[in-house]
Amino acid sequence: MSLLEVRNLKTYFPVHSSILRRHVDDIKAVDDVSFSIEAGTTVGLVGESGSGKSTIGKTLLKLIPATSGQVLFDGVDILPMKESFFRPLRRQMQLIFQDPFGSLNPRHSIGQIVGEALEIHFPQLNRSQRQDRVAELLRQVGLQAEMASRFPHEFSGGQRQRIGIARALAVEPRFIVCDEPVSALDVSVQAQIVNLLQDLQEQLGLTYLFIAHDLAVVEHISNHVLVMYRGHIVESAPAAQIYSDPQHDYTRKLLAAVPKFA
């Protein structure tokens, strides 16, 4: 069963003339895109920088307004929803950011960063209960509970991304957009984070849209792969088929760019 279904999604950014601010054109970042994601699976969304893949992720979460189309979450179109009606659903749909340092407030401790969502979405929890939950979340992503009192600059890039994952998990989501979550990390650390995401998916039944510019990164985590080029999905197939028998020239070029190691 599809948890998320995207129908004919368009996200355009208007271009205005410099003098009269008249609307003269549109940047078609996402242009008539359709796909679905089955509950408990991972769809990899791959394309070069500027292809529109991150715009799709943010549009699905209503962080960027869509121009037209439908985004059905559990069968309900969320795009026309006012924020007051969408807010309860926002808990179920979370984002892991690309930059594990820039997305963390340097003035807040890790406990505050992870615990902030608990204050907003679980007001019934007292301070002690929130602290216990933060400790549980840190352990869940492979960190020590004692680290809650530290600040982002005291952690490595991989550890900071684990903190970002813990923050996303805090509100008990069902669907997570992973927006290039390993592109800023060393190759060895990338594998650790991908393995962590797979383990969490198995434990918690999570559904992912995993965005990347490198087909090699999504190979082992994705059930299905979408290849995006200039705002369009140019190929959509099960992961094994994409790697063994790519149909589109652009997909073949992306595969050719994957480093080969002896």
N, C-alpha and C positions, 0 to 999 in steps of 0.2 A: 504493500500500500504506500502511495506517495505521501510523504509528510509535507513536501513543498512542491508546488507546481507553478512554473513560470510560463505565461502565455503572451506571446507577441509584445514583449517588454521593450519599450523605447525610453531612453534617457538622453535628451538633447540639452545642450548648453547654448543659449542664444549668443550671437555675436552682434554687437552694436557698433554703429559708426562712431568715430571718435568725436565728431562735432555735435551732432544733434541727438546722439544716443538712440538713433533709430535702429530697429531690429533689421539687420541686413542678411543674416544667414544663421545657420545652426551648426554646431559641432555635434555630430551624431555619435556620441560615445558608445551608446548601446542602441542597436538598430534592428528591431523586430526579432528578438531572441526568445526562444522557447526551449524549455527542458524541465525535467522533473527529478526529484531526489527521493528515493525510497527510504523509509524510516530505518535507522541503524546502519546506513551505508555511507560511503564517501564518494562524492563526485569531485574529480580533479578538474579545475578550470585553468587552462594553460594558454599563454600567449606572451608576446614581447611587450615591453613597456609601451604604454599608450594604446594598447589594443582594446581597452575598455573593461578588462576583467575586474579590477578593483571597484570600478563604478557599479558593476553588476552587484557585487557583494554589499556595497553600501546602500544601493537602491533597495535590495531585498529587506534590509533592516530599517528602511525609511529614514536613513541618515542623509540621503540625497533624494529629492522628489523625482518621481517618474514622470515622463511626458505622457505616456499612455501604456496600456497593457494591463495584465492582471498578475498578481502574486498571491497564490492560494496557499495558506498555511493551515493544514488540517481541514482543507476544503473551504476555508473562508478567505475571501479576497481582502487583504489587509491594506491595499493602496488607498482606497477611499476613506478609510477609517480616520476619524479625528484622533488627536493624540490622547485625549482622555479615555477613549474606548480602546486604543491600541496599547496603552500603558501596561495593563495586565499581561498582554502577550509579549511585551518587550523582555520580560523575565525569561521567556522560553527561547529567545533568539539573541545570541550573544556574538561578540566579535573578539578575535585575537589579532592584535595589531602586528604590522610588519616590524616596526622599530621597538625593540624591547626596552630601550632606555627612554626614548622620547615620549612613550605612552605612559610612563610612570611619573607621578609628581615627585620631584626630588626633595621637596620639603616635608613629605609625609613618610612615616615609617611604613614598612611592609604590612604590619598589622592594620594600620589605618587604611592603606590602599585596598587590601583585600576585604577588610571589614566594612568599608563604606557602603557597598551594595547591600550588605546584611542590614544595616541601619535603615536603608530606604525601603527594601522589599520585605524585611522580616522585623517590623517594629515591635513584635511581641517578645523578641529575644532581649534579655537583659545583658549588661556588659560582660558578665562572666560567661554567659552562654555564647556570646559573639566571639569572645577570646578562644573558647574551646573549639568553636567551629573554624576559626581562622587557623588554629593549630592543626586541626584535622585536614584542612585543605592543603596546607603547606606539606604535610607528610604525604598526602595523596599525590603530589607532583614531584616528590623526591627531595624535598627540603626539610630542614629540621624546624621543629616548632619554635625553638629558641630564637630563630632568625627574625621573628615578627617585630622585634624592637630595632632592627637595623634599617638603614636607608638604601635606596636604589644604587648609589655610587659604590656601595660596599660589595656589590655582587658582580659576577662575570656576566657576559652576554647571554649565555645559556641559562644561567640561574635567573636572570631578569625575565627571560621568556617564560620560564616555569612559573614565575610570580604572575605574569600576565595570564597564563592559563588558569592559575588558581583563582584569580579575580573573575574570569569568565565563568568558572564552575560554581562560584559562590551562590549564585541565584538559582542553581539547579536547572540549567537550560536543557532543551531537547535538541536544539539546532545551533550549530556554531559555524560562523564564517571565519575561516582561517586565512587571513589576508597576507600571503607570503610570509608565514610565521618563521621561516628558517633562512630566508635569503640574506639576512644580515649576520649569519652565524658561520663559524668555521665548519668545514665538511664533516668532521668527526662529531661535532656538537649537533649538527643538523640531524644526523642519524638518531641520536639520543632523543631529540625532541619529537621526531616522527614516531619512534617506537613508543614514547610516552603517550602521544595522542592515540595511537592504536590501542594501547592497554586501557586507556580511559574509555575509549569507545566500547570496548568489550565489557568493561565493568559496569558502565553507566547507560549503555544503550544509546549513545550519542549519534547524531547525524551531522556530517560535515560537508561544507563546500570548501574545498582546499584549493586556494589560488596560488599559482606559481608561474614563473617564467621559464622554468627548466623542467622538461619532461622527465628527466631522471629522478627528480625529487618526488614526483607524484606516483612513480611506477609502483611502489610497494604498498602505498596506502589507499589507492583509489580502486573502487569497483568499476567505475565508469569514468571516461575522460571526455571533456569538451575542449576543443581547440578553437581559440578565438583569434580573429584577425580583423582589424579595423572595424570593430563594433559588431561583427557578425560571428556566429558559430559556423565554422567551415567544416568541422568534422565532429561527429558524436558517435562513440562506440564503446563497448566494453574495453577495459584497460588492456587485456591480453591482445585484443585485435588491433588496437592502436599501435602497439609495439611490434607486433608480428606482421601486420599487413596494412600499413597506413594508406589511405586512399587519396588524400589531398596533398598537393605539392608542398603547401606550407607546413603540413605535419611532417612530411619527409625532411624538410629543411631543419625543423626544430630537432628532429631525431639525429640528424647528421651533425648538429652542433653539440650533442652530448659528448663529453670527453670519454675517450676509450682508454682503459688502463690495461696494461699487459699482465 
